[in-house]
């Protein structure tokens, strides 16, 4: 295991249904070529990549195609999207390094060996499945990050990019800040569902302590 890990990249929901114009819940302006460049940069330099992947069953309560509601009565009525195993669930080409693992959205699983693999470089990326906005909706995320920090000589800086600014990016960044992680958002590596929602989210993240940098600065 490396004695220190200064920073990790965090790719939020870089999946076909969100990032490709043919996706069922496409976020306009998703900078896919930049996501590929960030993936290459991290893989070439041994920077660990973390990420979230939206993972639904066919009858998810978020979907307008059924009458289910969320745990608090939510009915967002989104189009069906990111159903696990379908093409829309897949990450867009070029955003997976050659060696990666997926962490299921379950209450208990052994993650210590994967933490060690990520730290040593044997595994380049780890992606957490989730059903709602926040990366931390997966109960293993928080424990994994704490284990990584403990093994890596302290809490690393987390570089965040992906979609959507006003939903899952905001949820991931606020969750990181609440837990004390130094968090940088790639300013040109995010896209919002609506311009107003994106502006509001950025203001909220700045107020919470996030730093914004361009991809050029991040990849120097």
N, C-alpha and C positions, 0 to 999 in steps of 0.2 A: 504494500500500500504506500502511496506517496505520503511523505510527511506533511505536505501542505497542498491544498488546492485553493488557489487564490480566487478563482471565479468559475462559475458554471453558466452555460446558456440554457434558457428555458423557452421552448417553442410551444406556444399555446394554440391548440386546435388547428394545426396546419393540415387540413384534410380536404378532400375533393369537394364535398358538399358545401363547404364554406369558401374555399379559395379558388375554385374553378368556375368560370362563367356558366358552365352547364350544370353546376351543383344546385341542389334543391333549395339551399338557403345561402346563396352566394353573397359574400360581402364585397361590394364594389370597391375596386382599387386595391385588392389584396396583392401585395408586392412579392409575387411568387419567385421571381428571379433573385430577389434579395434573400429570401428564405433559403434558396439553394446555395447562395454564396456564403451565408452565415454557417450553414451545415458543413460546407467544404472547409471553411476557415477553421472551425472548431475541430473537425476530424484531423486535419493536417497538423494541428498544433497540440493535439492531445487534451483539448479542453472538454470536460465532460458535458454532455447534452442531456438535459431533462426535458420532459414535455408532457402535455396533456392531450388526450384523445377523447372526444365526445363519443360515447358508446351506448347505443340504445337498443332495446328490443323493439319488435314491430309494433307493440301496443303502448309505447311510452306515453306518459300522461302529458308530455309537452306537445303531442301531435294533435292537430285538428281532425285527424281521421278517426278518432275514437272519443268516447265520452268520459274517459278517466280524468281525474283531477289530481293535483299535487298534494303533498302532505299538509299544506296550509290552504288548500282550496284553489290553488293556482290553475289557470286555464290559459296558457299563452297562445295556444292554437297555432303553433308553428307548423309549416309543412313537414312531412316525414323527412328525417335527415339522420345521417350517420348511424344507420342501423348496422350493427356489427355483422361483418361478413359480406356486406354489399359493397359495390364499387365506391359509393359515396362515403363510406367509412374510412377508406384507405387514405394514407398520407399522400400528398401530391409528389410526383416523381422528383427525385433529386434531393429530398429532404430527410431521407433515412441514410445514415452511414452504414457501412457494411456489417457492423456488429452491434446489435441492439436487442433489448428485451421489453416486453410489455408487462405491466403490473396490473392484475385484475382488480376490479372494484369490489373487494371483499374485506371483511372485518379482520381476518387473521391470515397471515402468510409469512413465511420466513424470508426476510430481505437482507440479512446481514451479508450473505455471500455475494449478493448482487452489488451491494455497496462496495465491497472489496474489489469486485471485478471492475466497477466503474472507476474506482480510484487508481487501480493499477493500469488501466487502459485496455484490459482484456475485453471489456464491454465498453463501447463508445457512447451509447445513449440508452436511456431508460424512459419509457412513456407510461403514464398513469391513466388508466381508463376512468371515466367519470360520467355521471348521468345528468348533472346540473352544472351551473356556471363555474363554480370555483374549483380550481385544481385540488383544493383541500377537501372537497367532497369525497374523494377517495380516502378512506380512513388510514391507508398505509402511507400516504404522502408525508404527513407530518413526522411520523416515526422515521421514515427513510431519510429525510433531510437532517433530522437530529443525529441519526447514526452516521451520516456522511460527514457532518460537521465534527463530530467527536473523533472520527478516525482520520480526519484531514487537517487537524491542527487549528480548528476554529471555523467560524461561520463564513463561508465564501460569499463574495459578491455575486449576485444573480442578475444576469443580463436577459431581459424579457422581450419577446417579440411574438407576433401572431395576431389572431383575430378572436373575437371582435373587441375593439377598444372599449366599447360601452357595455360589454357583458363579461366574457370570460377572461380577457386580459385584465380588466379592472378587478375581477374577483381574485385572480392569481396574485396581482401586485399588492392589493390590500392585505391578502393573507400572509404574504411574505413580510410586509412591513410590520404587521401586528406581531409577528414572531421574531422581530429584531434583525432580519436580513437586510444588508445593504443592497438596494434594488435599483437597477438602471433599466429604463425602458428605451428601446431603440425607436427613436422618434419617427423615422421613416420606415420602420418595420412593423407598423400596426395599421389597421384599417377599421373603421366603425360602420355599424349598421346605418346610422343616420349622422349627418354632420353635427347637429345639435347635441346628440347623445355623446359623440366623440369629444366635443369641446368640454362638455360638462364632466366627463370621465377624467380627462386630462387635468382639469382644474382640481378635481377631487384627489387625484393621485399626487399632484404637486403639493397640495396642502398636507397630505399624509406623510410626505417626506421622500417620495420617489425622485430620482434624478433622470433627466432625459438627455440622451446623446444620440448623434447620428450614427448610422452604421459605419461610416468612414472612420469616425473616432474610435468606435468599438473595435474595429478590425486593424487598427494601427499596430 
